[in-house]
Amino acid sequence: MSSTSRSAEVPARSKRADALRNQQTLLAAAAAVFVTSGVDAPMREIAARAGVGLGTIYRHFPTRADLIVAVYRHQVEACAEAGPTLLTETDSPFAALRQWVDLFVDFLVTKHGLANALQSDSSGFEALHTYFLDRLVPVCAQLLEAAVNADEIRPGTHAYELMRGIGNLCIGHDSDPRYDPRRLVELLLQGLQRPQSP
């Protein structure tokens, strides 16, 4: 390979890395805006939060639906990757589970708006929901198993039922500002704990 072709490759790689970084920044900004302003938030609000121009958003995501699906997938992946990381970096498996559930609630609060926006394409939404379960149920199961093995929670809670219960507690958050699902989710987690011996 000649030195000229080698030097042409480096900027191309660097450009791809920049584009990927831009895309990740956009997805994080869009998720944050969707939480505070809903999925119908103006694109300029997302662009301002990401520190990019509107053209950059439309270059990556030609339609709002494209952006919504990408945010959904991005958040599922972030939640899935957080589980094993929290297990290795946290003092106890139950503390890791608690932190993961907090991330999961953040996702669900956003997801309800995303789900409503995607309902018109029921087959596409169904595929996303399957993807969500395939990625997150095993992570939740791993956290639960670690907490049971550490004798921090009672055995017998299945990942799917815990996630479904948390999901049900999160419904209604966007329609009633007086309702805080986190308080009830915390009570649910406390109910899983083994009583501490005196």
C-alpha positions as CSV (number, residue, x, y, z in Angstrom):
1,M,0.0,0.0,0.0
2,S,1.4,3.4,-0.9
3,S,1.8,6.2,1.6
4,T,-0.7,8.3,-0.2
5,S,-3.5,5.7,0.0
6,R,-2.6,5.1,3.7
7,S,-2.9,8.8,4.4
8,A,-6.2,9.0,2.6
9,E,-7.6,6.2,4.8
10,V,-6.9,8.0,8.1
11,P,-9.1,11.1,7.5
12,A,-11.9,8.7,6.3
13,R,-11.7,6.7,9.5
14,S,-11.6,9.9,11.5
15,K,-14.6,11.3,9.6
16,R,-16.6,8.1,10.3
17,A,-15.6,8.3,14.0
18,D,-16.8,12.0,14.1
19,A,-20.1,11.0,12.4
20,L,-20.6,8.3,15.0
21,R,-19.9,10.6,17.8
22,N,-22.3,13.2,16.4
23,Q,-25.0,10.5,16.1
24,Q,-24.5,9.4,19.7
25,T,-24.6,13.0,20.9
26,L,-27.8,13.6,18.9
27,L,-29.5,10.4,20.3
28,A,-28.6,11.4,23.9
29,A,-29.9,14.9,23.3
30,A,-33.1,13.7,21.7
31,A,-33.7,11.3,24.5
32,A,-33.3,14.1,27.1
33,V,-35.6,16.4,25.1
34,F,-38.2,13.7,24.7
35,V,-38.3,13.2,28.5
36,T,-38.9,16.9,29.2
37,S,-40.8,18.0,26.1
38,G,-42.3,14.8,24.6
39,V,-41.6,13.2,21.2
40,D,-43.3,16.0,19.4
41,A,-40.6,18.5,20.6
42,P,-39.3,20.8,17.9
43,M,-36.2,19.5,16.2
44,R,-34.5,22.8,16.8
45,E,-34.7,22.1,20.5
46,I,-32.9,18.8,20.0
47,A,-30.3,20.4,17.7
48,A,-29.6,23.2,20.3
49,R,-29.2,20.6,23.1
50,A,-26.8,18.6,20.9
51,G,-24.9,21.7,19.8
52,V,-25.5,21.0,16.1
53,G,-27.4,22.5,13.2
54,L,-30.8,21.2,12.0
55,G,-29.1,19.9,8.9
56,T,-27.0,17.5,10.9
57,I,-30.1,15.9,12.5
58,Y,-31.8,15.5,9.1
59,R,-28.6,14.1,7.6
60,H,-28.6,11.3,10.2
61,F,-32.4,10.9,10.7
62,P,-34.4,12.0,7.6
63,T,-37.7,11.7,9.5
64,R,-38.9,12.1,13.1
65,A,-39.9,8.4,13.1
66,D,-36.3,7.5,12.2
67,L,-35.1,9.5,15.1
68,I,-37.6,8.0,17.5
69,V,-36.7,4.4,16.5
70,A,-33.0,5.3,16.8
71,V,-33.5,6.8,20.3
72,Y,-35.4,3.7,21.4
73,R,-32.7,1.4,20.2
74,H,-29.9,3.6,21.7
75,Q,-31.6,3.6,25.1
76,V,-32.2,-0.2,25.0
77,E,-28.5,-0.7,24.3
78,A,-27.4,1.7,27.0
79,C,-29.6,0.0,29.5
80,A,-28.4,-3.5,28.4
81,E,-24.7,-2.6,28.6
82,A,-25.2,-0.9,32.0
83,G,-26.2,-4.1,33.8
84,P,-22.9,-6.0,33.7
85,T,-20.9,-2.8,34.2
86,L,-22.9,-2.0,37.4
87,L,-22.4,-5.5,38.7
88,T,-18.6,-5.1,38.5
89,E,-18.4,-1.5,39.7
90,T,-21.0,-1.5,42.6
91,D,-20.5,-2.6,46.2
92,S,-23.3,-5.1,46.1
93,P,-25.5,-6.8,43.5
94,F,-28.6,-5.2,45.1
95,A,-27.1,-1.8,44.8
96,A,-26.4,-2.6,41.1
97,L,-30.0,-3.8,40.6
98,R,-31.3,-0.6,42.2
99,Q,-29.1,1.6,39.9
100,W,-30.1,-0.4,36.9
101,V,-33.8,-0.1,37.7
102,D,-33.3,3.7,37.9
103,L,-31.9,3.6,34.4
104,F,-34.7,1.4,33.3
105,V,-37.3,3.8,34.7
106,D,-35.6,6.7,32.8
107,F,-36.0,4.6,29.7
108,L,-39.6,3.7,30.4
109,V,-40.6,7.3,31.0
110,T,-39.2,8.1,27.5
111,K,-40.5,4.8,26.0
112,H,-44.1,5.5,26.7
113,G,-44.0,8.6,24.6
114,L,-42.0,6.7,21.9
115,A,-44.5,3.9,22.0
116,N,-47.4,6.2,21.4
117,A,-45.6,7.9,18.5
118,L,-44.8,4.5,16.9
119,Q,-48.2,2.8,17.4
120,S,-49.3,3.7,13.8
121,D,-46.7,1.2,12.5
122,S,-47.8,-1.7,14.7
123,S,-45.5,-4.3,13.0
124,G,-42.5,-2.0,13.4
125,F,-43.4,-1.3,17.0
126,E,-43.9,-5.1,17.7
127,A,-40.4,-5.8,16.4
128,L,-38.9,-3.1,18.6
129,H,-40.8,-4.5,21.6
130,T,-39.4,-7.9,21.0
131,Y,-35.9,-6.4,20.7
132,F,-36.5,-4.6,24.0
133,L,-37.4,-7.9,25.8
134,D,-34.6,-9.9,24.1
135,R,-32.0,-7.4,25.2
136,L,-33.2,-6.4,28.7
137,V,-34.8,-9.5,30.3
138,P,-31.5,-11.4,30.4
139,V,-29.7,-8.4,32.0
140,C,-32.4,-8.0,34.7
141,A,-32.2,-11.8,35.3
142,Q,-28.5,-11.6,35.7
143,L,-28.8,-8.8,38.3
144,L,-31.6,-10.6,40.2
145,E,-29.6,-13.9,40.2
146,A,-26.5,-12.1,41.6
147,A,-28.6,-10.4,44.3
148,V,-30.1,-13.8,45.3
149,N,-26.7,-15.4,45.3
150,A,-25.4,-12.7,47.6
151,D,-28.4,-13.4,49.9
152,E,-29.6,-9.8,49.5
153,I,-33.0,-10.5,48.0
154,R,-35.5,-13.3,48.3
155,P,-35.4,-15.9,45.4
156,G,-38.4,-16.4,43.1
157,T,-38.8,-13.1,41.4
158,H,-38.6,-13.4,37.6
159,A,-37.0,-10.7,35.5
160,Y,-40.0,-10.3,33.2
161,E,-42.5,-9.9,36.0
162,L,-40.3,-7.4,37.8
163,M,-39.8,-5.4,34.6
164,R,-43.5,-5.6,33.8
165,G,-44.4,-4.4,37.3
166,I,-42.0,-1.5,37.1
167,G,-43.4,-0.7,33.6
168,N,-47.0,-0.6,35.0
169,L,-45.9,1.7,37.9
170,C,-44.5,4.1,35.3
171,I,-47.7,4.4,33.3
172,G,-49.4,7.7,33.9
173,H,-46.3,9.7,34.8
174,D,-46.6,11.9,31.7
175,S,-50.3,12.7,32.3
176,D,-50.1,13.5,36.0
177,P,-47.2,15.6,37.3
178,R,-48.3,14.7,40.9
179,Y,-47.4,11.1,40.3
180,D,-43.8,10.0,40.9
181,P,-43.3,6.3,39.9
182,R,-39.8,6.3,41.4
183,R,-41.2,6.3,44.9
184,L,-43.3,3.3,44.3
185,V,-40.6,1.5,42.4
186,E,-38.3,2.0,45.4
187,L,-41.0,0.4,47.6
188,L,-41.2,-2.5,45.2
189,L,-37.4,-3.0,45.4
190,Q,-37.5,-2.7,49.2
191,G,-40.1,-5.5,49.2
192,L,-37.6,-7.8,47.4
193,Q,-34.9,-7.4,50.1
194,R,-34.3,-10.0,52.7
195,P,-34.9,-8.6,56.2
196,Q,-31.6,-7.7,57.8
197,S,-30.8,-9.8,60.9
198,P,-30.4,-7.6,64.0
